[in-house]
Amino acid sequence: MADVYAVNFNTGDNSELTATSGSVTFVSDVYHSGGYSMRSAGTADYAYRTLASTYTELYARGYFRLASTPTTSGEDVRVLDFRDSSGVSMVWLSFQYCCGQRRLRIYCARNGNTYAYNYDYQAEVWYPLELYWNEGTGSDGEIRVWVDNNEVITQTGLSITGNNVARVYFGHINSEYNTAVWTDCIAVSTTGPIYNHDTSFEEDWEDATFDAWDGQTGSPTITGLVRHNGVYSVQNSVVSLNYEGSYINVGHMKSSYWMFEVRFNERPASGDYIEFARFSRGGTDLLKLRVKNDAGTYKWGY
């Protein structure tokens, strides 16, 4: 949910941005979702959005991907930045290399402090990062960071009052390390964490096995050739459209929110559909999720 601002760059241009700086392009060869992402060629190549109002408390989330990673201590790639109406930075989030290891870094300009989390990020991988800012009313301010929906930086009891958040910057913002950065799926909200979900079951296929699952049918395979995040994904072949092919299953789940990424190597013909998720109880199907070709119009349905 994004009740303040959201952009997926699917227009392929800067029409949903307030302004860009430096070498910023909108590309269709690398993207997280939809058809485009924003590519920043190097340092100080970024975009920003002036929000419709100003905020003392705000969440912002985006997907970011680096062409290469910093290798010299102190170098960082700043990808997300909250600023006031004059363009003065309040807090920013970056990928950094420091003290012999990679980490996520927060710098709070209001108090001059750095907060970091050791995180072995890699080049050419999409990472969902979320930043939370609450300036509070005195010494009760908060800054939080999530990566892959896990809260990894938590700072409370901060004295960070001042001008409100009026702009959100994203891309490759005035950083020390020169590399291309892709940005996609920016969402800004007064509530969060954005896209929060129940992680009582989570699988990224990092170990190339089905050990976390209760079983599989047909011939699903694990591949490193096509993946959304991490090292592997699962590939499910089909017998033919509208018939069961191969799949995997997990059981004994309570009511929950599910989030997953799905990719198809072809679209169904007119009248056909691809079923990519099914929820059952006691052998009875409760819900089936499908993408269908309805006389040339592609529809998500259940």
Backbone torsions as a table, in degrees:
resi	resn	phi	psi	omega
1	MET	NA	135.5	178.0
2	ALA	-137.1	98.0	-175.2
3	ASP	-90.5	1.2	179.3
4	VAL	-110.7	-49.5	-175.6
5	TYR	-166.3	145.8	174.4
6	ALA	-151.7	143.4	176.4
7	VAL	-148.7	131.4	176.5
8	ASN	-111.0	2.2	179.0
9	PHE	62.2	20.5	-175.9
10	ASN	-72.6	-11.6	173.9
11	THR	-76.5	-14.9	179.3
12	GLY	73.3	17.8	179.4
13	ASP	-150.4	-170.1	-175.7
14	ASN	-98.5	20.5	-173.5
15	SER	-65.9	-21.6	-179.4
16	GLU	-101.0	11.3	-179.9
17	LEU	-112.3	155.0	174.0
18	THR	-76.6	-44.1	179.8
19	ALA	-164.3	161.0	172.3
20	THR	-124.9	161.7	178.5
21	SER	-136.6	137.5	177.7
22	GLY	75.8	-151.6	-175.5
23	SER	-92.3	93.2	179.0
24	VAL	-120.0	127.9	177.6
25	THR	-130.4	164.3	-179.4
26	PHE	-117.7	115.2	-165.9
27	VAL	-118.0	152.2	179.8
28	SER	-110.5	-2.2	-178.5
29	ASP	-85.8	-24.3	177.6
30	VAL	-134.4	119.8	177.2
31	TYR	-157.6	158.8	178.2
32	HIS	-86.9	-45.6	-178.4
33	SER	-148.9	152.8	-178.0
34	GLY	81.7	-139.5	-176.6
35	GLY	-122.1	-8.7	-176.3
36	TYR	-143.5	159.6	166.3
37	SER	-135.1	170.8	175.2
38	MET	-99.2	126.0	-179.7
39	ARG	-107.8	124.2	173.8
40	SER	-100.2	122.5	-172.3
41	ALA	-69.9	-31.6	-177.9
42	GLY	-171.3	-153.6	-175.9
43	THR	-65.3	143.6	177.8
44	ALA	62.3	31.7	174.4
45	ASP	-115.5	104.7	-169.6
46	TYR	-154.1	176.4	175.2
47	ALA	-133.6	163.4	172.5
48	TYR	-147.3	161.1	176.6
49	ARG	-126.3	125.2	171.5
50	THR	-82.2	123.7	-174.2
51	LEU	-78.7	159.1	-176.8
52	ALA	-68.6	-22.1	177.8
53	SER	-140.0	-175.6	174.3
54	THR	-114.6	155.3	-169.4
55	TYR	-138.4	138.6	171.9
56	THR	-89.0	-17.0	-178.7
57	GLU	-139.0	130.1	-174.2
58	LEU	-158.8	145.8	171.2
59	TYR	-112.6	142.4	171.2
60	ALA	-140.6	137.8	-177.2
61	ARG	-135.3	145.6	176.0
62	GLY	-157.5	164.5	173.0
63	TYR	-103.7	131.4	-175.4
64	PHE	-131.9	145.3	-177.1
65	ARG	-142.7	130.2	-178.9
66	LEU	-103.6	141.3	175.3
67	ALA	-72.0	-33.6	175.8
68	SER	-150.3	168.7	-174.9
69	THR	-117.1	150.3	178.7
70	PRO	-60.6	147.0	-179.5
71	THR	-128.0	-8.5	179.8
72	THR	-106.8	134.0	-175.9
73	SER	-57.5	130.9	179.8
74	GLY	98.1	-16.5	178.8
75	GLU	-74.6	139.7	176.4
76	ASP	-144.9	165.3	177.6
77	VAL	-123.6	104.6	-176.8
78	ARG	-82.5	122.1	-172.9
79	VAL	-116.6	-17.9	-176.9
80	LEU	-144.3	133.3	-169.9
81	ASP	-147.6	129.6	172.3
82	PHE	-98.3	131.4	180.0
83	ARG	-134.3	161.7	177.7
84	ASP	-86.6	-174.3	-174.4
85	SER	-67.7	-17.6	177.4
86	SER	-92.4	0.2	-179.0
87	GLY	83.7	15.4	178.5
88	VAL	-85.8	127.2	-176.5
89	SER	-69.9	139.9	176.5
90	MET	-106.4	-45.1	-179.4
91	VAL	-157.0	142.9	176.6
92	TRP	-138.8	159.5	-178.2
93	LEU	-121.7	134.7	-176.8
94	SER	-142.7	157.8	164.3
95	PHE	-86.6	128.6	-176.3
96	GLN	-134.7	153.8	167.9
97	TYR	-114.3	123.6	-177.4
98	CYS	-153.5	136.9	172.7
99	CYS	58.6	37.1	175.6
100	GLY	82.5	11.2	-179.2
101	GLN	-151.5	158.2	176.0
102	ARG	-82.9	148.8	178.9
103	ARG	-158.7	161.7	168.7
104	LEU	-92.7	135.4	-174.3
105	ARG	-126.8	135.0	169.3
106	ILE	-108.3	131.7	169.0
107	TYR	-118.2	123.5	178.8
108	CYS	-101.8	108.8	-179.0
109	ALA	-69.4	-21.3	-178.7
110	ARG	-67.4	-36.6	-180.0
111	ASN	-119.6	-1.5	176.9
112	GLY	74.5	16.1	-176.1
113	ASN	-102.4	151.1	174.7
114	THR	-110.1	137.5	175.3
115	TYR	-128.1	134.2	-172.0
116	ALA	-138.9	159.2	176.7
117	TYR	-138.5	122.0	179.4
118	ASN	-66.1	123.3	-173.9
119	TYR	-150.7	120.3	-173.1
120	ASP	-84.8	68.4	178.4
121	TYR	-71.3	157.6	-176.1
122	GLN	-126.2	162.6	174.0
123	ALA	-74.0	154.1	174.0
124	GLU	62.1	32.9	177.0
125	VAL	-132.2	136.9	176.2
126	TRP	-79.3	133.8	176.9
127	TYR	-125.5	125.1	174.3
128	PRO	-84.5	117.4	-179.8
129	LEU	-117.2	140.1	178.4
130	GLU	-132.4	134.8	-177.7
131	LEU	-119.2	132.7	178.0
132	TYR	-120.3	133.3	179.3
133	TRP	-129.7	127.7	173.8
134	ASN	-138.5	106.2	-174.5
135	GLU	-74.1	-15.9	177.1
136	GLY	68.8	-161.1	-177.4
137	THR	-123.0	4.0	-178.8
138	GLY	-176.0	-99.4	178.6
139	SER	-113.6	30.9	-178.9
140	ASP	-119.0	26.1	178.1
141	GLY	-71.2	159.1	-178.7
142	GLU	-138.6	146.1	169.6
143	ILE	-134.6	131.0	179.8
144	ARG	-137.7	152.3	178.6
145	VAL	-135.8	138.0	173.5
146	TRP	-119.9	143.1	169.3
147	VAL	-131.8	131.4	-174.6
148	ASP	51.8	37.9	177.6
149	ASN	67.7	14.4	174.6
150	ASN	-108.7	127.5	179.1
151	GLU	-73.9	120.5	-173.0
152	VAL	-119.3	-19.3	175.0
153	ILE	-129.4	125.3	179.6
154	THR	-134.9	114.0	177.7
155	GLN	-126.3	122.8	-179.8
156	THR	-127.6	170.4	179.6
157	GLY	67.4	34.8	-176.1
158	LEU	-96.8	147.4	173.5
159	SER	-100.9	93.5	-172.1
160	ILE	-136.0	27.5	-179.8
161	THR	-70.4	156.4	-179.5
162	GLY	162.3	-150.1	177.7
163	ASN	-64.6	150.6	-177.4
164	ASN	-79.4	162.6	175.0
165	VAL	-69.5	125.5	179.3
166	ALA	-123.2	-20.6	-178.5
167	ARG	-136.3	147.9	172.3
168	VAL	-120.9	123.1	179.6
169	TYR	-104.0	145.0	177.3
170	PHE	-152.5	155.9	-176.8
171	GLY	125.9	-127.4	178.6
172	HIS	-123.1	91.2	-163.6
173	ILE	-99.1	102.9	170.9
174	ASN	45.9	51.1	-174.7
175	SER	-101.5	164.3	-177.2
176	GLU	-82.5	-24.0	-174.2
177	TYR	-106.5	130.4	-174.7
178	ASN	-93.7	109.4	175.9
179	THR	-156.6	158.6	175.6
180	ALA	-73.8	144.3	177.9
181	VAL	-130.8	132.1	172.4
182	TRP	-103.5	138.1	-180.0
183	THR	-125.4	139.2	178.9
184	ASP	-152.6	160.3	170.2
185	CYS	53.9	55.4	176.6
186	ILE	-78.5	132.8	177.1
187	ALA	-137.6	135.2	-179.1
188	VAL	-127.8	131.8	-172.4
189	SER	-149.3	156.4	174.0
190	THR	-87.1	-10.0	177.8
191	THR	-124.5	154.7	-178.4
192	GLY	-178.1	-171.4	2.5
193	PRO	-61.4	144.9	-179.6
194	ILE	-67.5	135.3	179.9
195	TYR	57.9	32.5	177.2
196	ASN	-62.9	144.4	-179.6
197	HIS	-146.5	161.8	177.6
198	ASP	-72.4	120.2	-178.3
199	THR	-106.1	30.4	176.8
200	SER	-65.2	-21.0	169.5
201	PHE	-136.7	128.5	179.6
202	GLU	-148.3	136.7	-176.5
203	GLU	-141.6	123.7	175.5
204	ASP	-113.3	0.0	-178.4
205	TRP	55.8	41.6	179.5
206	GLU	-70.1	-25.2	-176.6
207	ASP	-105.9	8.9	174.5
208	ALA	59.6	34.5	175.7
209	THR	-133.2	167.9	175.1
210	PHE	-102.6	23.5	-172.6
211	ASP	-59.7	-30.6	-177.0
212	ALA	-79.5	-8.9	-174.7
213	TRP	-100.2	159.0	-178.9
214	ASP	-84.8	-13.4	179.1
215	GLY	166.3	173.5	176.0
216	GLN	-147.3	157.9	-179.7
217	THR	-126.6	143.5	-179.4
218	GLY	77.3	-140.5	-174.9
219	SER	-130.8	61.1	173.6
220	PRO	-68.2	144.7	179.8
221	THR	-128.0	156.9	176.9
222	ILE	-105.2	128.7	-174.4
223	THR	-129.6	146.6	173.2
224	GLY	-101.9	1.2	-176.5
225	LEU	-79.1	-35.6	178.9
226	VAL	-127.6	121.5	-177.4
227	ARG	-150.7	153.2	175.9
228	HIS	-90.0	-45.3	-177.5
229	ASN	-153.4	152.7	-180.0
230	GLY	78.2	-141.6	-169.6
231	VAL	-107.3	-37.0	-173.0
232	TYR	-132.8	166.0	166.7
233	SER	-138.5	169.7	176.3
234	VAL	-102.5	135.7	179.9
235	GLN	-112.5	126.7	-178.5
236	ASN	-114.8	116.8	176.1
237	SER	-80.5	158.5	179.2
238	VAL	-122.7	149.9	175.5
239	VAL	-71.9	-53.2	173.1
240	SER	-164.0	164.7	179.9
241	LEU	-62.0	145.3	179.4
242	ASN	75.2	5.0	177.4
243	TYR	-127.2	152.3	179.8
244	GLU	-65.5	136.2	176.3
245	GLY	-113.4	-110.9	178.6
246	SER	-120.0	146.2	-177.7
247	TYR	-159.9	172.6	177.5
248	ILE	-127.4	160.5	-177.4
249	ASN	-144.0	154.7	175.2
250	VAL	-133.6	141.2	-175.4
251	GLY	-119.2	179.3	173.3
252	HIS	61.5	41.6	177.6
253	MET	-100.5	138.9	171.6
254	LYS	-80.3	178.2	175.4
255	SER	-57.4	133.8	-174.1
256	SER	-159.9	169.5	175.0
257	TYR	-100.7	129.7	-179.3
258	TRP	-111.6	138.5	174.5
259	MET	-135.6	131.5	179.2
260	PHE	-155.0	162.1	177.2
261	GLU	-107.8	136.8	-179.3
262	VAL	-130.8	142.7	-178.7
263	ARG	-135.8	136.5	-179.4
264	PHE	-114.1	142.0	178.2
265	ASN	-87.7	-7.9	171.8
266	GLU	-157.9	160.4	179.3
267	ARG	-97.9	148.5	-178.5
268	PRO	-67.6	149.9	175.6
269	ALA	-73.5	168.7	-178.1
270	SER	-55.9	127.7	-179.1
271	GLY	89.8	-12.6	-179.5
272	ASP	-96.5	165.9	177.4
273	TYR	-144.5	161.5	171.4
274	ILE	-118.6	121.2	176.8
275	GLU	-94.4	121.4	-174.2
276	PHE	-116.4	-4.8	175.7
277	ALA	-156.3	144.2	179.3
278	ARG	-142.3	134.7	178.2
279	PHE	-114.5	125.7	-174.9
280	SER	-132.3	160.2	174.4
281	ARG	-145.0	124.9	178.4
282	GLY	58.7	33.2	-179.9
283	GLY	83.9	-3.0	179.5
284	THR	-103.7	127.5	179.0
285	ASP	-72.4	130.6	178.8
286	LEU	-101.7	-37.1	-175.0
287	LEU	-155.5	135.3	175.4
288	LYS	-124.3	131.2	179.1
289	LEU	-103.5	131.7	-173.5
290	ARG	-140.9	157.1	163.4
291	VAL	-115.9	130.9	-171.4
292	LYS	-129.0	146.5	172.2
293	ASN	-96.8	104.6	-179.4
294	ASP	-101.5	87.8	179.7
295	ALA	54.7	43.9	176.8
296	GLY	94.2	-7.6	176.4
297	THR	-104.9	123.0	-178.5
298	TYR	-87.2	128.8	-174.3
299	LYS	-131.1	140.1	168.5
300	TRP	-86.5	137.2	-178.5
301	GLY	-156.7	-179.3	179.3
302	TYR	-147.9	NA	NA
